[in-house]
Amino acid sequence: MAYDSDHGSYHLTPRGWVKDDEPPTDRLETWNYDMHQASGWSKEIFNFDRVWINEGISEAERDAAWKKFGQPLSSNRTRDVSFKR
């Protein structure tokens, strides 16, 4: 049994990342995540999967937003984060 777990969604928008279960109307991409922490002493493990792309926005525009805003979460000493595109 996990010590802690969570799941939810992050949406990349022209304003940056928005964490919400309700997708904003101006979203460029939506990513779902699952978080698992085996014990209170272990790292949180976040796995992100892209589940939606705005087909009306070019890949170059989405890449520019990624470059501008980065990832919604980054790995650090207390968590590991991975993304599947």
Beta strands, then each sheet from edge to edge (+ up, - down):
strand 1: 4-13
strand 2: 16-19
strand 3: 29-37
strand 4: 44-53
strand 5: 79-84
sheet 1: 2+ 1- 3+ 4- 5-
end
